[in-house]
């Protein structure tokens, strides 16, 4: 497993464990308030993990400017 994957898994597990601790401590309102942030965190992690390593399409080469000598009569 790559270092990056280990870091992602560690952060994700820490966030979800902390949420579980809050619920176990009776702070369900606080955990519910953080649910959207957790969802966005998971979405960003999944998106980043899927797009990591995929080469970006190269930009098309710019069109060559015509030489001024060619435009002479």
mmCIF file as Biopython writes it, N, C-alpha, C and O atoms, coordinates in Angstrom:
data_model
#
loop_
_atom_site.group_PDB
_atom_site.id
_atom_site.type_symbol
_atom_site.label_atom_id
_atom_site.label_alt_id
_atom_site.label_comp_id
_atom_site.label_asym_id
_atom_site.label_entity_id
_atom_site.label_seq_id
_atom_site.pdbx_PDB_ins_code
_atom_site.Cartn_x
_atom_site.Cartn_y
_atom_site.Cartn_z
_atom_site.occupancy
_atom_site.B_iso_or_equiv
_atom_site.auth_seq_id
_atom_site.auth_asym_id
_atom_site.pdbx_PDB_model_num
ATOM 1   N N  . UNK A ? 1  ? 0.839   -1.173 0.000   1.0 0.0 1  A 1 
ATOM 2   C CA . UNK A ? 1  ? 0.000   0.000  0.000   1.0 0.0 1  A 1 
ATOM 3   C C  . UNK A ? 1  ? 0.885   1.236  0.000   1.0 0.0 1  A 1 
ATOM 4   O O  . UNK A ? 1  ? 1.907   1.284  0.684   1.0 0.0 1  A 1 
ATOM 5   N N  . UNK A ? 2  ? 0.483   2.225  -0.768  1.0 0.0 2  A 1 
ATOM 6   C CA . UNK A ? 2  ? 1.265   3.461  -0.847  1.0 0.0 2  A 1 
ATOM 7   C C  . UNK A ? 2  ? 1.100   4.292  0.427   1.0 0.0 2  A 1 
ATOM 8   O O  . UNK A ? 2  ? 0.132   4.129  1.170   1.0 0.0 2  A 1 
ATOM 9   N N  . UNK A ? 3  ? 2.047   5.169  0.659   1.0 0.0 3  A 1 
ATOM 10  C CA . UNK A ? 3  ? 1.995   6.059  1.820   1.0 0.0 3  A 1 
ATOM 11  C C  . UNK A ? 3  ? 0.741   6.925  1.774   1.0 0.0 3  A 1 
ATOM 12  O O  . UNK A ? 3  ? 0.101   7.162  2.798   1.0 0.0 3  A 1 
ATOM 13  N N  . UNK A ? 4  ? 0.401   7.388  0.594   1.0 0.0 4  A 1 
ATOM 14  C CA . UNK A ? 4  ? -0.777  8.249  0.430   1.0 0.0 4  A 1 
ATOM 15  C C  . UNK A ? 4  ? -2.053  7.523  0.849   1.0 0.0 4  A 1 
ATOM 16  O O  . UNK A ? 4  ? -2.911  8.112  1.506   1.0 0.0 4  A 1 
ATOM 17  N N  . UNK A ? 5  ? -2.185  6.249  0.476   1.0 0.0 5  A 1 
ATOM 18  C CA . UNK A ? 5  ? -3.364  5.475  0.842   1.0 0.0 5  A 1 
ATOM 19  C C  . UNK A ? 5  ? -3.438  5.266  2.346   1.0 0.0 5  A 1 
ATOM 20  O O  . UNK A ? 5  ? -4.523  5.301  2.927   1.0 0.0 5  A 1 
ATOM 21  N N  . UNK A ? 6  ? -2.307  5.051  2.970   1.0 0.0 6  A 1 
ATOM 22  C CA . UNK A ? 6  ? -2.283  4.866  4.413   1.0 0.0 6  A 1 
ATOM 23  C C  . UNK A ? 6  ? -2.731  6.135  5.120   1.0 0.0 6  A 1 
ATOM 24  O O  . UNK A ? 6  ? -3.489  6.072  6.089   1.0 0.0 6  A 1 
ATOM 25  N N  . UNK A ? 7  ? -2.272  7.281  4.646   1.0 0.0 7  A 1 
ATOM 26  C CA . UNK A ? 7  ? -2.669  8.557  5.243   1.0 0.0 7  A 1 
ATOM 27  C C  . UNK A ? 7  ? -4.168  8.782  5.064   1.0 0.0 7  A 1 
ATOM 28  O O  . UNK A ? 7  ? -4.846  9.194  6.005   1.0 0.0 7  A 1 
ATOM 29  N N  . UNK A ? 8  ? -4.685  8.518  3.882   1.0 0.0 8  A 1 
ATOM 30  C CA . UNK A ? 8  ? -6.120  8.704  3.618   1.0 0.0 8  A 1 
ATOM 31  C C  . UNK A ? 8  ? -6.946  7.806  4.537   1.0 0.0 8  A 1 
ATOM 32  O O  . UNK A ? 8  ? -7.922  8.256  5.138   1.0 0.0 8  A 1 
ATOM 33  N N  . UNK A ? 9  ? -6.555  6.544  4.644   1.0 0.0 9  A 1 
ATOM 34  C CA . UNK A ? 9  ? -7.289  5.621  5.515   1.0 0.0 9  A 1 
ATOM 35  C C  . UNK A ? 9  ? -7.217  6.042  6.975   1.0 0.0 9  A 1 
ATOM 36  O O  . UNK A ? 9  ? -8.210  5.946  7.696   1.0 0.0 9  A 1 
ATOM 37  N N  . UNK A ? 10 ? -6.061  6.504  7.416   1.0 0.0 10 A 1 
ATOM 38  C CA . UNK A ? 10 ? -5.900  6.936  8.802   1.0 0.0 10 A 1 
ATOM 39  C C  . UNK A ? 10 ? -6.781  8.136  9.114   1.0 0.0 10 A 1 
ATOM 40  O O  . UNK A ? 10 ? -7.447  8.169  10.149  1.0 0.0 10 A 1 
ATOM 41  N N  . UNK A ? 11 ? -6.786  9.109  8.234   1.0 0.0 11 A 1 
ATOM 42  C CA . UNK A ? 11 ? -7.611  10.306 8.444   1.0 0.0 11 A 1 
ATOM 43  C C  . UNK A ? 11 ? -9.088  9.942  8.433   1.0 0.0 11 A 1 
ATOM 44  O O  . UNK A ? 11 ? -9.850  10.410 9.279   1.0 0.0 11 A 1 
ATOM 45  N N  . UNK A ? 12 ? -9.492  9.116  7.487   1.0 0.0 12 A 1 
ATOM 46  C CA . UNK A ? 12 ? -10.899 8.724  7.393   1.0 0.0 12 A 1 
ATOM 47  C C  . UNK A ? 12 ? -11.342 7.978  8.648   1.0 0.0 12 A 1 
ATOM 48  O O  . UNK A ? 12 ? -12.409 8.261  9.194   1.0 0.0 12 A 1 
ATOM 49  N N  . UNK A ? 13 ? -10.540 7.038  9.104   1.0 0.0 13 A 1 
ATOM 50  C CA . UNK A ? 13 ? -10.892 6.280  10.299  1.0 0.0 13 A 1 
ATOM 51  C C  . UNK A ? 13 ? -10.911 7.176  11.542  1.0 0.0 13 A 1 
ATOM 52  O O  . UNK A ? 13 ? -11.740 6.981  12.431  1.0 0.0 13 A 1 
ATOM 53  N N  . UNK A ? 14 ? -10.023 8.137  11.608  1.0 0.0 14 A 1 
ATOM 54  C CA . UNK A ? 14 ? -10.017 9.067  12.743  1.0 0.0 14 A 1 
ATOM 55  C C  . UNK A ? 14 ? -11.295 9.888  12.780  1.0 0.0 14 A 1 
ATOM 56  O O  . UNK A ? 14 ? -11.888 10.074 13.843  1.0 0.0 14 A 1 
ATOM 57  N N  . UNK A ? 15 ? -11.718 10.376 11.627  1.0 0.0 15 A 1 
ATOM 58  C CA . UNK A ? 15 ? -12.937 11.197 11.557  1.0 0.0 15 A 1 
ATOM 59  C C  . UNK A ? 15 ? -14.154 10.373 11.962  1.0 0.0 15 A 1 
ATOM 60  O O  . UNK A ? 15 ? -14.975 10.829 12.758  1.0 0.0 15 A 1 
ATOM 61  N N  . UNK A ? 16 ? -14.274 9.174  11.425  1.0 0.0 16 A 1 
ATOM 62  C CA . UNK A ? 16 ? -15.430 8.345  11.753  1.0 0.0 16 A 1 
ATOM 63  C C  . UNK A ? 16 ? -15.399 7.844  13.200  1.0 0.0 16 A 1 
ATOM 64  O O  . UNK A ? 16 ? -16.449 7.715  13.831  1.0 0.0 16 A 1 
ATOM 65  N N  . UNK A ? 17 ? -14.219 7.566  13.722  1.0 0.0 17 A 1 
ATOM 66  C CA . UNK A ? 17 ? -14.112 7.155  15.125  1.0 0.0 17 A 1 
ATOM 67  C C  . UNK A ? 17 ? -14.533 8.294  16.044  1.0 0.0 17 A 1 
ATOM 68  O O  . UNK A ? 17 ? -15.244 8.076  17.025  1.0 0.0 17 A 1 
ATOM 69  N N  . UNK A ? 18 ? -14.097 9.498  15.728  1.0 0.0 18 A 1 
ATOM 70  C CA . UNK A ? 18 ? -14.467 10.660 16.534  1.0 0.0 18 A 1 
ATOM 71  C C  . UNK A ? 18 ? -15.974 10.874 16.493  1.0 0.0 18 A 1 
ATOM 72  O O  . UNK A ? 18 ? -16.577 11.224 17.507  1.0 0.0 18 A 1 
ATOM 73  N N  . UNK A ? 19 ? -16.576 10.673 15.354  1.0 0.0 19 A 1 
ATOM 74  C CA . UNK A ? 19 ? -18.033 10.796 15.250  1.0 0.0 19 A 1 
ATOM 75  C C  . UNK A ? 19 ? -18.721 9.746  16.110  1.0 0.0 19 A 1 
ATOM 76  O O  . UNK A ? 19 ? -19.709 10.039 16.784  1.0 0.0 19 A 1 
ATOM 77  N N  . UNK A ? 20 ? -18.201 8.526  16.087  1.0 0.0 20 A 1 
ATOM 78  C CA . UNK A ? 20 ? -18.770 7.470  16.930  1.0 0.0 20 A 1 
ATOM 79  C C  . UNK A ? 20 ? -18.644 7.776  18.410  1.0 0.0 20 A 1 
ATOM 80  O O  . UNK A ? 20 ? -19.559 7.501  19.186  1.0 0.0 20 A 1 
ATOM 81  N N  . UNK A ? 21 ? -17.530 8.335  18.799  1.0 0.0 21 A 1 
ATOM 82  C CA . UNK A ? 21 ? -17.328 8.726  20.204  1.0 0.0 21 A 1 
ATOM 83  C C  . UNK A ? 21 ? -18.337 9.802  20.599  1.0 0.0 21 A 1 
ATOM 84  O O  . UNK A ? 21 ? -18.893 9.762  21.697  1.0 0.0 21 A 1 
ATOM 85  N N  . UNK A ? 22 ? -18.571 10.750 19.716  1.0 0.0 22 A 1 
ATOM 86  C CA . UNK A ? 22 ? -19.542 11.813 20.020  1.0 0.0 22 A 1 
ATOM 87  C C  . UNK A ? 22 ? -20.942 11.236 20.203  1.0 0.0 22 A 1 
ATOM 88  O O  . UNK A ? 22 ? -21.665 11.648 21.110  1.0 0.0 22 A 1 
ATOM 89  N N  . UNK A ? 23 ? -21.330 10.291 19.355  1.0 0.0 23 A 1 
ATOM 90  C CA . UNK A ? 23 ? -22.648 9.675  19.480  1.0 0.0 23 A 1 
ATOM 91  C C  . UNK A ? 23 ? -22.723 8.868  20.775  1.0 0.0 23 A 1 
ATOM 92  O O  . UNK A ? 23 ? -23.730 8.928  21.481  1.0 0.0 23 A 1 
ATOM 93  N N  . UNK A ? 24 ? -21.672 8.117  21.092  1.0 0.0 24 A 1 
ATOM 94  C CA . UNK A ? 24 ? -21.661 7.319  22.315  1.0 0.0 24 A 1 
ATOM 95  C C  . UNK A ? 24 ? -21.722 8.202  23.563  1.0 0.0 24 A 1 
ATOM 96  O O  . UNK A ? 24 ? -22.251 7.791  24.596  1.0 0.0 24 A 1 
ATOM 97  N N  . UNK A ? 25 ? -21.181 9.407  23.462  1.0 0.0 25 A 1 
ATOM 98  C CA . UNK A ? 25 ? -21.189 10.328 24.597  1.0 0.0 25 A 1 
ATOM 99  C C  . UNK A ? 25 ? -22.494 11.099 24.693  1.0 0.0 25 A 1 
ATOM 100 O O  . UNK A ? 25 ? -22.648 11.946 25.574  1.0 0.0 25 A 1 
ATOM 101 N N  . UNK A ? 26 ? -23.439 10.817 23.797  1.0 0.0 26 A 1 
ATOM 102 C CA . UNK A ? 26 ? -24.732 11.481 23.855  1.0 0.0 26 A 1 
ATOM 103 C C  . UNK A ? 26 ? -24.784 12.785 23.092  1.0 0.0 26 A 1 
ATOM 104 O O  . UNK A ? 26 ? -25.736 13.549 23.254  1.0 0.0 26 A 1 
ATOM 105 N N  . UNK A ? 27 ? -23.806 13.060 22.277  1.0 0.0 27 A 1 
ATOM 106 C CA . UNK A ? 27 ? -23.767 14.296 21.499  1.0 0.0 27 A 1 
ATOM 107 C C  . UNK A ? 27 ? -24.278 14.042 20.072  1.0 0.0 27 A 1 
ATOM 108 O O  . UNK A ? 27 ? -23.609 14.379 19.095  1.0 0.0 27 A 1 
ATOM 109 N N  . UNK A ? 28 ? -25.453 13.450 19.971  1.0 0.0 28 A 1 
ATOM 110 C CA . UNK A ? 28 ? -25.986 13.108 18.648  1.0 0.0 28 A 1 
ATOM 111 C C  . UNK A ? 28 ? -26.275 14.355 17.820  1.0 0.0 28 A 1 
ATOM 112 O O  . UNK A ? 28 ? -26.141 14.333 16.597  1.0 0.0 28 A 1 
ATOM 113 N N  . UNK A ? 29 ? -26.670 15.443 18.481  1.0 0.0 29 A 1 
ATOM 114 C CA . UNK A ? 29 ? -26.946 16.675 17.739  1.0 0.0 29 A 1 
ATOM 115 C C  . UNK A ? 29 ? -25.665 17.203 17.096  1.0 0.0 29 A 1 
ATOM 116 O O  . UNK A ? 29 ? -25.679 17.669 15.956  1.0 0.0 29 A 1 
ATOM 117 N N  . UNK A ? 30 ? -24.572 17.128 17.827  1.0 0.0 30 A 1 
ATOM 118 C CA . UNK A ? 30 ? -23.297 17.590 17.271  1.0 0.0 30 A 1 
ATOM 119 C C  . UNK A ? 30 ? -22.853 16.682 16.130  1.0 0.0 30 A 1 
ATOM 120 O O  . UNK A ? 30 ? -22.352 17.164 15.114  1.0 0.0 30 A 1 
ATOM 121 N N  . UNK A ? 31 ? -23.032 15.379 16.290  1.0 0.0 31 A 1 
ATOM 122 C CA . UNK A ? 31 ? -22.663 14.448 15.225  1.0 0.0 31 A 1 
ATOM 123 C C  . UNK A ? 31 ? -23.541 14.660 13.998  1.0 0.0 31 A 1 
ATOM 124 O O  . UNK A ? 31 ? -23.058 14.587 12.868  1.0 0.0 31 A 1 
ATOM 125 N N  . UNK A ? 32 ? -24.825 14.920 14.215  1.0 0.0 32 A 1 
ATOM 126 C CA . UNK A ? 32 ? -25.734 15.169 13.091  1.0 0.0 32 A 1 
ATOM 127 C C  . UNK A ? 32 ? -25.369 16.470 12.377  1.0 0.0 32 A 1 
ATOM 128 O O  . UNK A ? 32 ? -25.499 16.572 11.157  1.0 0.0 32 A 1 
ATOM 129 N N  . UNK A ? 33 ? -24.916 17.453 13.135  1.0 0.0 33 A 1 
ATOM 130 C CA . UNK A ? 33 ? -24.513 18.723 12.518  1.0 0.0 33 A 1 
ATOM 131 C C  . UNK A ? 33 ? -23.254 18.549 11.676  1.0 0.0 33 A 1 
ATOM 132 O O  . UNK A ? 33 ? -23.056 19.263 10.693  1.0 0.0 33 A 1 
ATOM 133 N N  . UNK A ? 34 ? -22.409 17.603 12.060  1.0 0.0 34 A 1 
ATOM 134 C CA . UNK A ? 34 ? -21.178 17.371 11.313  1.0 0.0 34 A 1 
ATOM 135 C C  . UNK A ? 34 ? -21.351 16.398 10.151  1.0 0.0 34 A 1 
ATOM 136 O O  . UNK A ? 34 ? -20.419 16.210 9.369   1.0 0.0 34 A 1 
ATOM 137 N N  . UNK A ? 35 ? -22.515 15.781 10.021  1.0 0.0 35 A 1 
ATOM 138 C CA . UNK A ? 35 ? -22.745 14.787 8.966   1.0 0.0 35 A 1 
ATOM 139 C C  . UNK A ? 35 ? -22.489 15.344 7.566   1.0 0.0 35 A 1 
ATOM 140 O O  . UNK A ? 35 ? -21.849 14.660 6.767   1.0 0.0 35 A 1 
ATOM 141 N N  . UNK A ? 36 ? -22.954 16.548 7.228   1.0 0.0 36 A 1 
ATOM 142 C CA . UNK A ? 36 ? -22.655 17.065 5.877   1.0 0.0 36 A 1 
ATOM 143 C C  . UNK A ? 36 ? -21.150 17.233 5.635   1.0 0.0 36 A 1 
ATOM 144 O O  . UNK A ? 36 ? -20.664 16.955 4.539   1.0 0.0 36 A 1 
ATOM 145 N N  . UNK A ? 37 ? -20.427 17.680 6.638   1.0 0.0 37 A 1 
ATOM 146 C CA . UNK A ? 37 ? -18.977 17.833 6.481   1.0 0.0 37 A 1 
ATOM 147 C C  . UNK A ? 37 ? -18.313 16.469 6.293   1.0 0.0 37 A 1 
ATOM 148 O O  . UNK A ? 37 ? -17.366 16.340 5.519   1.0 0.0 37 A 1 
ATOM 149 N N  . UNK A ? 38 ? -18.805 15.464 6.995   1.0 0.0 38 A 1 
ATOM 150 C CA . UNK A ? 38 ? -18.264 14.117 6.830   1.0 0.0 38 A 1 
ATOM 151 C C  . UNK A ? 38 ? -18.546 13.591 5.427   1.0 0.0 38 A 1 
ATOM 152 O O  . UNK A ? 38 ? -17.697 12.948 4.810   1.0 0.0 38 A 1 
ATOM 153 N N  . UNK A ? 39 ? -19.748 13.872 4.932   1.0 0.0 39 A 1 
ATOM 154 C CA . UNK A ? 39 ? -20.102 13.414 3.587   1.0 0.0 39 A 1 
ATOM 155 C C  . UNK A ? 39 ? -19.208 14.068 2.536   1.0 0.0 39 A 1 
ATOM 156 O O  . UNK A ? 39 ? -18.761 13.405 1.599   1.0 0.0 39 A 1 
ATOM 157 N N  . UNK A ? 40 ? -18.950 15.347 2.687   1.0 0.0 40 A 1 
ATOM 158 C CA . UNK A ? 40 ? -18.080 16.046 1.736   1.0 0.0 40 A 1 
ATOM 159 C C  . UNK A ? 40 ? -16.651 15.510 1.837   1.0 0.0 40 A 1 
ATOM 160 O O  . UNK A ? 40 ? -15.966 15.364 0.825   1.0 0.0 40 A 1 
ATOM 161 N N  . UNK A ? 41 ? -16.205 15.217 3.057   1.0 0.0 41 A 1 
ATOM 162 C CA . UNK A ? 41 ? -14.873 14.660 3.247   1.0 0.0 41 A 1 
ATOM 163 C C  . UNK A ? 41 ? -14.731 13.330 2.515   1.0 0.0 41 A 1 
ATOM 164 O O  . UNK A ? 41 ? -13.741 13.098 1.823   1.0 0.0 41 A 1 
ATOM 165 N N  . UNK A ? 42 ? -15.716 12.470 2.671   1.0 0.0 42 A 1 
ATOM 166 C CA . UNK A ? 42 ? -15.684 11.170 1.997   1.0 0.0 42 A 1 
ATOM 167 C C  . UNK A ? 42 ? -15.721 11.357 0.485   1.0 0.0 42 A 1 
ATOM 168 O O  . UNK A ? 42 ? -14.994 10.685 -0.246  1.0 0.0 42 A 1 
ATOM 169 N N  . UNK A ? 43 ? -16.565 12.268 0.018   1.0 0.0 43 A 1 
ATOM 170 C CA . UNK A ? 43 ? -16.659 12.518 -1.427  1.0 0.0 43 A 1 
ATOM 171 C C  . UNK A ? 43 ? -15.321 12.996 -1.989  1.0 0.0 43 A 1 
ATOM 172 O O  . UNK A ? 43 ? -14.899 12.543 -3.053  1.0 0.0 43 A 1 
ATOM 173 N N  . UNK A ? 44 ? -14.657 13.899 -1.288  1.0 0.0 44 A 1 
ATOM 174 C CA . UNK A ? 44 ? -13.372 14.406 -1.760  1.0 0.0 44 A 1 
ATOM 175 C C  . UNK A ? 44 ? -12.299 13.322 -1.740  1.0 0.0 44 A 1 
ATOM 176 O O  . UNK A ? 44 ? -11.468 13.257 -2.645  1.0 0.0 44 A 1 
ATOM 177 N N  . UNK A ? 45 ? -12.311 12.477 -0.719  1.0 0.0 45 A 1 
ATOM 178 C CA . UNK A ? 45 ? -11.327 11.404 -0.640  1.0 0.0 45 A 1 
ATOM 179 C C  . UNK A ? 45 ? -11.523 10.421 -1.784  1.0 0.0 45 A 1 
ATOM 180 O O  . UNK A ? 45 ? -10.559 10.010 -2.429  1.0 0.0 45 A 1 
ATOM 181 N N  . UNK A ? 46 ? -12.774 10.044 -2.034  1.0 0.0 46 A 1 
ATOM 182 C CA . UNK A ? 46 ? -13.050 9.098  -3.118  1.0 0.0 46 A 1 
ATOM 183 C C  . UNK A ? 46 ? -12.685 9.704  -4.461  1.0 0.0 46 A 1 
ATOM 184 O O  . UNK A ? 46 ? -12.076 9.040  -5.300  1.0 0.0 46 A 1 
ATOM 185 N N  . UNK A ? 47 ? -13.053 10.956 -4.669  1.0 0.0 47 A 1 
ATOM 186 C CA . UNK A ? 47 ? -12.732 11.619 -5.945  1.0 0.0 47 A 1 
ATOM 187 C C  . UNK A ? 47 ? -11.220 11.697 -6.141  1.0 0.0 47 A 1 
ATOM 188 O O  . UNK A ? 47 ? -10.715 11.412 -7.227  1.0 0.0 47 A 1 
ATOM 189 N N  . UNK A ? 48 ? -10.509 12.078 -5.101  1.0 0.0 48 A 1 
ATOM 190 C CA . UNK A ? 48 ? -9.060  12.208 -5.194  1.0 0.0 48 A 1 
ATOM 191 C C  . UNK A ? 48 ? -8.399  10.849 -5.422  1.0 0.0 48 A 1 
ATOM 192 O O  . UNK A ? 48 ? -7.441  10.735 -6.187  1.0 0.0 48 A 1 
ATOM 193 N N  . UNK A ? 49 ? -8.913  9.836  -4.761  1.0 0.0 49 A 1 
ATOM 194 C CA . UNK A ? 49 ? -8.332  8.502  -4.918  1.0 0.0 49 A 1 
ATOM 195 C C  . UNK A ? 49 ? -8.570  7.957  -6.327  1.0 0.0 49 A 1 
ATOM 196 O O  . UNK A ? 49 ? -7.714  7.261  -6.874  1.0 0.0 49 A 1 
ATOM 197 N N  . UNK A ? 50 ? -9.718  8.265  -6.912  1.0 0.0 50 A 1 
ATOM 198 C CA . UNK A ? 50 ? -10.022 7.763  -8.255  1.0 0.0 50 A 1 
ATOM 199 C C  . UNK A ? 50 ? -9.268  8.513  -9.343  1.0 0.0 50 A 1 
ATOM 200 O O  . UNK A ? 50 ? -8.878  7.913  -10.345 1.0 0.0 50 A 1 
ATOM 201 N N  . UNK A ? 51 ? -9.059  9.802  -9.167  1.0 0.0 51 A 1 
ATOM 202 C CA . UNK A ? 51 ? -8.402  10.578 -10.211 1.0 0.0 51 A 1 
ATOM 203 C C  . UNK A ? 51 ? -6.892  10.619 -10.055 1.0 0.0 51 A 1 
ATOM 204 O O  . UNK A ? 51 ? -6.197  11.106 -10.946 1.0 0.0 51 A 1 
ATOM 205 N N  . UNK A ? 52 ? -6.372  10.123 -8.949  1.0 0.0 52 A 1 
ATOM 206 C CA . UNK A ? 52 ? -4.926  10.132 -8.728  1.0 0.0 52 A 1 
ATOM 207 C C  . UNK A ? 52 ? -4.261  9.151  -9.681  1.0 0.0 52 A 1 
ATOM 208 O O  . UNK A ? 52 ? -4.638  7.980  -9.737  1.0 0.0 52 A 1 
ATOM 209 N N  . UNK A ? 53 ? -3.294  9.617  -10.415 1.0 0.0 53 A 1 
ATOM 210 C CA . UNK A ? 53 ? -2.555  8.758  -11.318 1.0 0.0 53 A 1 
ATOM 211 C C  . UNK A ? 53 ? -3.105  8.715  -12.733 1.0 0.0 53 A 1 
ATOM 212 O O  . UNK A ? 53 ? -2.470  8.157  -13.628 1.0 0.0 53 A 1 
ATOM 213 N N  . UNK A ? 54 ? -4.269  9.292  -12.943 1.0 0.0 54 A 1 
ATOM 214 C CA . UNK A ? 54 ? -4.830  9.318  -14.288 1.0 0.0 54 A 1 
ATOM 215 C C  . UNK A ? 54 ? -4.203  10.490 -15.025 1.0 0.0 54 A 1 
ATOM 216 O O  . UNK A ? 54 ? -4.295  11.627 -14.563 1.0 0.0 54 A 1 
ATOM 217 N N  . UNK A ? 55 ? -3.575  10.237 -16.152 1.0 0.0 55 A 1 
ATOM 218 C CA . UNK A ? 55 ? -2.936  11.350 -16.862 1.0 0.0 55 A 1 
ATOM 219 C C  . UNK A ? 55 ? -3.977  12.319 -17.409 1.0 0.0 55 A 1 
ATOM 220 O O  . UNK A ? 55 ? -5.034  11.918 -17.896 1.0 0.0 55 A 1 
ATOM 221 N N  . UNK A ? 56 ? -3.656  13.581 -17.317 1.0 0.0 56 A 1 
ATOM 222 C CA . UNK A ? 56 ? -4.543  14.619 -17.853 1.0 0.0 56 A 1 
ATOM 223 C C  . UNK A ? 56 ? -4.365  14.694 -19.357 1.0 0.0 56 A 1 
ATOM 224 O O  . UNK A ? 56 ? -3.261  14.505 -19.867 1.0 0.0 56 A 1 
ATOM 225 N N  . UNK A ? 57 ? -5.452  14.969 -20.069 1.0 0.0 57 A 1 
ATOM 226 C CA . UNK A ? 57 ? -5.293  15.123 -21.519 1.0 0.0 57 A 1 
ATOM 227 C C  . UNK A ? 57 ? -4.451  16.354 -21.815 1.0 0.0 57 A 1 
ATOM 228 O O  . UNK A ? 57 ? -4.592  17.394 -21.171 1.0 0.0 57 A 1 
ATOM 229 N N  . UNK A ? 58 ? -3.583  16.217 -22.790 1.0 0.0 58 A 1 
ATOM 230 C CA . UNK A ? 58 ? -2.715  17.342 -23.110 1.0 0.0 58 A 1 
ATOM 231 C C  . UNK A ? 58 ? -3.490  18.397 -23.875 1.0 0.0 58 A 1 
ATOM 232 O O  . UNK A ? 58 ? -4.434  18.095 -24.605 1.0 0.0 58 A 1 
ATOM 233 N N  . UNK A ? 59 ? -3.079  19.620 -23.696 1.0 0.0 59 A 1 
ATOM 234 C CA . UNK A ? 59 ? -3.723  20.733 -24.389 1.0 0.0 59 A 1 
ATOM 235 C C  . UNK A ? 59 ? -3.324  20.706 -25.860 1.0 0.0 59 A 1 
ATOM 236 O O  . UNK A ? 59 ? -2.196  20.338 -26.188 1.0 0.0 59 A 1 
ATOM 237 N N  . UNK A ? 60 ? -4.229  21.087 -26.737 1.0 0.0 60 A 1 
ATOM 238 C CA . UNK A ? 60 ? -3.865  21.101 -28.161 1.0 0.0 60 A 1 
ATOM 239 C C  . UNK A ? 60 ? -2.785  22.144 -28.419 1.0 0.0 60 A 1 
ATOM 240 O O  . UNK A ? 60 ? -2.713  23.172 -27.746 1.0 0.0 60 A 1 
ATOM 241 N N  . UNK A ? 61 ? -1.964  21.857 -29.393 1.0 0.0 61 A 1 
ATOM 242 C CA . UNK A ? 61 ? -0.884  22.785 -29.736 1.0 0.0 61 A 1 
ATOM 243 C C  . UNK A ? 61 ? -1.487  24.070 -30.295 1.0 0.0 61 A 1 
ATOM 244 O O  . UNK A ? 61 ? -2.455  24.021 -31.053 1.0 0.0 61 A 1 
ATOM 245 N N  . UNK A ? 62 ? -0.926  25.209 -29.930 1.0 0.0 62 A 1 
ATOM 246 C CA . UNK A ? 62 ? -1.458  26.467 -30.456 1.0 0.0 62 A 1 
ATOM 247 C C  . UNK A ? 62 ? -1.232  26.552 -31.967 1.0 0.0 62 A 1 
ATOM 248 O O  . UNK A ? 62 ? -0.240  26.050 -32.495 1.0 0.0 62 A 1 
ATOM 249 N N  . UNK A ? 63 ? -2.164  27.190 -32.633 1.0 0.0 63 A 1 
ATOM 250 C CA . UNK A ? 63 ? -2.055  27.353 -34.077 1.0 0.0 63 A 1 
ATOM 251 C C  . UNK A ? 63 ? -0.872  28.262 -34.391 1.0 0.0 63 A 1 
ATOM 252 O O  . UNK A ? 63 ? -0.645  29.262 -33.710 1.0 0.0 63 A 1 
ATOM 253 N N  . UNK A ? 64 ? -0.138  27.907 -35.408 1.0 0.0 64 A 1 
ATOM 254 C CA . UNK A ? 64 ? 1.024   28.714 -35.791 1.0 0.0 64 A 1 
ATOM 255 C C  . UNK A ? 64 ? 0.559   30.019 -36.415 1.0 0.0 64 A 1 
ATOM 256 O O  . UNK A ? 64 ? -0.358  30.047 -37.236 1.0 0.0 64 A 1 
ATOM 257 N N  . UNK A ? 65 ? 1.204   31.081 -36.013 1.0 0.0 65 A 1 
ATOM 258 C CA . UNK A ? 65 ? 0.890   32.384 -36.593 1.0 0.0 65 A 1 
ATOM 259 C C  . UNK A ? 65 ? 1.495   32.457 -37.991 1.0 0.0 65 A 1 
ATOM 260 O O  . UNK A ? 65 ? 2.623   32.012 -38.202 1.0 0.0 65 A 1 
ATOM 261 N N  . UNK A ? 66 ? 0.761   33.009 -38.938 1.0 0.0 66 A 1 
ATOM 262 C CA . UNK A ? 66 ? 1.321   33.092 -40.297 1.0 0.0 66 A 1 
ATOM 263 C C  . UNK A ? 66 ? 2.506   34.063 -40.338 1.0 0.0 66 A 1 
ATOM 264 O O  . UNK A ? 66 ? 2.507   35.096 -39.668 1.0 0.0 66 A 1 
ATOM 265 N N  . UNK A ? 67 ? 3.491   33.713 -41.123 1.0 0.0 67 A 1 
ATOM 266 C CA . UNK A ? 67 ? 4.647   34.599 -41.276 1.0 0.0 67 A 1 
ATOM 267 C C  . UNK A ? 67 ? 4.224   35.832 -42.071 1.0 0.0 67 A 1 
ATOM 268 O O  . UNK A ? 67 ? 3.415   35.753 -42.996 1.0 0.0 67 A 1 
ATOM 269 N N  . UNK A ? 68 ? 4.791   36.966 -41.687 1.0 0.0 68 A 1 
ATOM 270 C CA . UNK A ? 68 ? 4.453   38.179 -42.399 1.0 0.0 68 A 1 
ATOM 271 C C  . UNK A ? 68 ? 5.030   38.177 -43.799 1.0 0.0 68 A 1 
ATOM 272 O O  . UNK A ? 68 ? 4.495   38.837 -44.689 1.0 0.0 68 A 1 
ATOM 273 N N  . UNK A ? 69 ? 6.115   37.447 -44.009 1.0 0.0 69 A 1 
ATOM 274 C CA . UNK A ? 69 ? 6.695   37.384 -45.343 1.0 0.0 69 A 1 
ATOM 275 C C  . UNK A ? 69 ? 5.788   36.672 -46.329 1.0 0.0 69 A 1 
ATOM 276 O O  . UNK A ? 69 ? 5.792   36.978 -47.521 1.0 0.0 69 A 1 
ATOM 277 N N  . UNK A ? 70 ? 5.005   35.715 -45.825 1.0 0.0 70 A 1 
ATOM 278 C CA . UNK A ? 70 ? 4.101   34.977 -46.709 1.0 0.0 70 A 1 
ATOM 279 C C  . UNK A ? 70 ? 2.933   35.850 -47.165 1.0 0.0 70 A 1 
ATOM 280 O O  . UNK A ? 70 ? 2.333   35.586 -48.207 1.0 0.0 70 A 1 
ATOM 281 N N  . UNK A ? 71 ? 2.607   36.887 -46.392 1.0 0.0 71 A 1 
ATOM 282 C CA . UNK A ? 71 ? 1.468   37.735 -46.759 1.0 0.0 71 A 1 
ATOM 283 C C  . UNK A ? 71 ? 1.868   38.833 -47.770 1.0 0.0 71 A 1 
ATOM 284 O O  . UNK A ? 71 ? 1.000   39.567 -48.242 1.0 0.0 71 A 1 
ATOM 285 N N  . UNK A ? 72 ? 3.137   38.953 -48.102 1.0 0.0 72 A 1 
ATOM 286 C CA . UNK A ? 72 ? 3.570   39.996 -49.022 1.0 0.0 72 A 1 
ATOM 287 C C  . UNK A ? 72 ? 3.095   39.663 -50.440 1.0 0.0 72 A 1 
ATOM 288 O O  . UNK A ? 72 ? 3.082   38.494 -50.823 1.0 0.0 72 A 1 
ATOM 289 N N  . UNK A ? 73 ? 2.709   40.664 -51.214 1.0 0.0 73 A 1 
ATOM 290 C CA . UNK A ? 73 ? 2.237   40.389 -52.590 1.0 0.0 73 A 1 
ATOM 291 C C  . UNK A ? 73 ? 3.341   39.979 -53.522 1.0 0.0 73 A 1 
ATOM 292 O O  . UNK A ? 73 ? 3.092   39.719 -54.699 1.0 0.0 73 A 1 
#
